[in-house]
Amino acid sequence: MPVDASLAGRTFPPTAAYVVSAERIAEFAAATGCVYDGGAAPTTFPIVVAFRAMTDLLDDPSVGISLHRVVHGEQRFSYARPVVAGDVLTAALTVESVRSIGGAHIIATRSQLTDESGADVVTARAVLVHRADAPDDAPARPAPARQTEAATVDAPGTPLWEAGGQLPAREYAVTRADLVRYAGASGDFNPIHWSDRVATSVGLPGVIAHGMFTMALAARALDNWAGGPGRVRELGAKFTNPVVVPDDDTGAVVTVAGSVSDVTDGKASVILEVTSAGAKVLGAPRAVVDVG
């Protein structure tokens, strides 16, 4: 079933209110190896709320989207302020465009996250790639499960926040267990992140890490370089190559490095380099960090 081209311009109703608790933030932080000290949530935590809006899109039978046919093509966040425990957030998703390229549908969306007062908190833009040639016999999406096992975390660093400053490379191991933890914390149970059968049936080399898990590792490095979460004002990247995670104890390794291209008015523009197995896995990964 093709994706309905008239979907472009459609805005879905806001999601049900999501109460941000310290417990939920801690769960997400544990799943991504981030430090949570009771203050700002990890930089990519807003995806938990944005994904609820995306699920409304994916689950609408009139749209013609099947979850297992979808890969994340791009994600960008702009933060009016950090998310903290006690926030009550809703997300309203608008489909900005739908186009077809080589048998795939490219769906660009914008989700606006607002608080109880109606004030903007985060704008989340995503590009979804929906493959029309994937099979229809993928396993059903399982119910979300709570995960409590904590991952190893980093200690905050002290980077050189001036033009030309280099952010020391950090390496993160990624195993299938990490993908399970992230699925539980984020609500993203796409079977390409846990089923070899489904992943290979849609042309992937095997189970791949969630694009947002890879971005979460980049954000983890940023948060630690900046001395803690809450300082990132913009973060975005294209998901250019998948991180293939073998079904063994070793898994994959993601390396995050970066450099400061400019510092103006207390904000540092950062160019990141995120690689795995010698390939760049995030395209044009850039961030703006408050260092004033």
C-alpha positions in Angstrom: 0.0 0.0 0.0 1.6 3.3 -1.0 1.8 6.3 1.4 -1.0 8.7 0.7 0.6 11.8 -1.0 -2.2 14.0 0.4 -0.8 13.4 3.8 1.5 16.5 3.3 0.2 19.4 5.3 -1.8 17.3 7.7 -1.5 18.1 11.4 -2.4 15.3 13.9 -4.1 16.1 17.2 -1.7 16.7 20.1 -0.7 13.6 22.0 -2.0 12.9 25.5 -0.2 14.8 28.2 3.1 13.1 29.1 4.2 13.7 32.7 8.0 13.9 32.8 9.1 12.2 36.0 12.6 11.8 37.5 12.1 8.0 37.2 11.5 8.2 33.5 14.4 10.5 32.9 16.7 8.2 35.0 15.5 5.2 32.9 16.3 6.9 29.7 19.7 8.1 31.0 20.5 4.5 32.1 19.6 3.2 28.7 21.9 5.7 26.9 24.7 5.8 29.5 24.1 9.4 30.3 24.5 11.1 33.7 21.3 12.2 35.4 21.8 14.3 38.5 18.2 15.4 39.0 18.4 18.4 36.8 18.0 18.6 33.0 17.1 15.5 31.1 19.6 14.0 28.6 19.6 16.0 25.3 17.7 13.4 23.3 15.1 12.6 25.9 12.4 14.7 24.1 12.3 11.8 21.5 10.2 9.9 24.0 7.4 12.4 23.6 8.0 13.1 19.9 7.9 9.4 19.2 4.4 9.2 20.7 3.3 11.8 18.0 5.1 9.7 15.4 3.3 6.6 16.5 0.0 8.3 15.9 1.1 8.8 12.3 2.4 5.3 11.9 -0.7 3.6 13.5 -3.2 5.5 11.3 -4.5 2.9 8.8 -5.4 5.6 6.3 -1.8 6.7 6.0 -0.4 3.4 4.6 2.8 3.2 6.7 4.1 0.0 8.1 6.5 0.3 11.0 8.9 -2.4 9.8 9.3 -0.7 6.5 10.5 2.5 8.1 14.0 3.7 8.8 14.9 7.0 10.4 16.6 9.2 7.8 17.2 12.4 9.7 16.4 14.0 13.1 16.9 17.6 14.3 16.1 19.2 17.6 15.8 22.9 18.5 15.4 23.5 22.3 13.7 26.5 23.7 14.7 25.2 27.1 15.8 21.9 28.7 13.3 19.3 29.7 13.1 18.7 33.5 11.2 16.5 35.9 7.7 17.9 36.5 7.2 19.0 33.0 3.9 18.0 31.4 4.4 17.9 27.7 2.3 17.3 24.6 3.5 16.9 21.0 1.6 17.9 17.8 3.0 16.4 14.6 2.7 18.0 11.2 3.6 16.2 8.0 5.6 18.8 6.0 6.2 16.9 2.8 5.8 13.5 1.1 7.9 12.5 -1.9 8.9 9.3 -3.7 12.4 8.3 -4.6 13.5 5.0 -6.1 10.5 3.0 -4.7 10.7 4.7 -1.3 8.5 7.4 0.3 10.4 10.2 2.1 8.2 11.7 4.8 9.3 14.9 6.5 7.6 15.7 9.8 7.7 18.4 12.5 6.7 17.8 16.1 6.1 20.7 18.4 6.5 19.9 22.0 4.8 22.3 24.4 4.3 22.5 28.1 1.1 23.0 30.2 1.1 26.8 29.5 1.3 26.2 25.8 4.9 27.5 25.6 7.2 25.8 23.1 9.9 23.6 24.7 11.4 21.6 21.8 10.9 21.4 18.0 11.7 18.0 16.7 12.0 17.5 12.9 12.3 14.0 11.5 12.6 12.5 8.0 11.3 8.9 7.7 12.1 6.6 4.8 9.3 4.2 4.1 10.3 1.3 1.8 7.5 -0.1 -0.3 9.3 -3.4 -1.1 9.4 -4.7 2.5 7.4 -7.8 3.4 4.1 -7.5 5.2 4.6 -10.5 7.6 6.7 -8.7 10.2 6.1 -9.6 13.8 3.6 -7.5 15.8 5.0 -4.7 17.9 5.4 -5.9 21.4 4.1 -4.0 24.4 6.6 -1.6 26.0 8.6 -3.0 28.8 10.3 -1.1 31.6 14.1 -1.5 31.8 16.1 -0.7 34.9 19.6 -2.0 34.3 22.0 0.9 34.2 24.7 1.4 31.6 28.2 2.6 32.2 28.3 6.4 32.3 31.0 9.0 31.6 32.4 11.6 33.9 32.0 15.1 32.6 34.9 16.5 30.7 36.5 19.9 30.2 36.8 20.7 26.5 38.4 23.8 25.0 35.4 26.0 24.1 37.0 28.3 21.5 37.1 28.2 17.7 39.4 25.4 16.7 39.0 23.6 20.0 39.0 19.8 19.7 36.6 17.6 21.6 38.4 14.4 22.6 37.1 11.2 20.9 35.0 8.9 23.0 34.2 5.3 22.2 30.9 3.5 23.1 30.3 -0.2 22.9 26.8 -1.1 21.6 25.3 -4.6 22.1 21.9 -6.1 21.4 21.1 -5.8 25.2 21.7 -2.0 24.8 19.2 -1.9 22.0 16.6 -3.7 24.2 17.2 -1.2 27.0 16.8 1.7 24.6 13.6 0.2 23.0 12.1 0.0 26.5 13.1 3.5 27.5 12.1 5.2 24.2 9.1 3.1 23.1 10.6 2.3 19.7 10.1 -1.4 19.1 10.7 -1.5 15.3 11.7 -5.1 14.7 14.7 -4.1 12.5 16.3 -3.3 15.8 15.9 -6.8 17.3 15.0 -9.3 14.6 17.6 -10.5 12.1 14.9 -12.0 10.0 13.0 -8.8 9.5 16.2 -6.7 9.2 17.6 -8.8 6.4 14.2 -9.1 4.7 14.2 -5.3 4.1 17.7 -5.3 2.7 19.7 -4.5 5.9 22.8 -6.5 6.7 21.4 -7.5 10.1 20.0 -5.9 13.2 20.9 -2.2 13.4 20.9 0.3 16.2 18.1 2.8 16.4 19.2 6.0 14.6 18.1 7.8 17.7 20.3 5.6 19.9 23.3 6.5 17.8 22.3 10.2 18.1 21.9 9.7 21.9 25.5 8.6 22.0 26.6 11.7 20.2 24.5 13.8 22.6 26.0 11.8 25.5 29.4 13.0 24.4 28.2 16.5 24.0 26.6 16.6 27.4 29.7 15.3 29.0 32.0 17.7 27.2 29.7 20.6 28.3 29.8 19.5 31.9 26.3 18.1 32.0 22.9 18.1 30.2 20.8 21.2 29.5 23.4 23.2 27.5 22.7 21.9 24.0 20.4 24.3 22.1 20.4 22.6 18.7 21.3 19.1 17.6 20.7 17.4 14.3 22.1 14.8 11.8 21.2 12.6 8.9 21.4 8.8 9.5 23.7 8.0 6.6 24.9 4.5 7.5 23.4 2.0 9.9 25.3 0.7 13.0 25.1 -3.0 12.5 25.1 -4.8 15.9 26.1 -8.5 15.8 24.5 -11.0 18.0 27.5 -11.6 20.2 29.1 -10.2 23.4 31.3 -7.7 21.5 28.6 -5.9 19.5 29.6 -2.7 17.7 31.7 0.3 18.7 30.6 3.9 18.0 33.2 6.7 18.2 32.2 10.3 18.7 34.7 13.2 18.2 34.2 16.8 17.4 35.6 20.3 16.9 34.4 23.8 17.7 33.9 25.8 14.5 32.8 29.1 16.2 31.9 30.7 19.5 29.6 33.7 19.4 27.6 35.3 22.3 28.4 32.4 24.6 27.3 29.7 22.1 29.6 27.2 20.5 28.9 25.7 17.1 30.2 22.1 17.1 30.9 19.8 14.2 30.7 16.2 15.2 32.2 13.1 13.6 30.4 9.9 14.5 31.7 6.6 13.1 31.4 2.9 13.4 33.5 0.2 11.7 35.3 2.9 9.8 32.2 4.5 8.3 30.5 7.7 9.1 27.1 6.8 10.6 25.8 10.3 11.1 25.8 12.8 8.2 26.3 16.5 8.8 26.0 16.1 12.6 26.1 19.6 14.1 25.2 21.1 17.4 25.0 24.5 19.2 26.0 24.4 22.9 25.5 27.1 25.5 29.0 27.7 27.0 28.4 31.3 28.3 
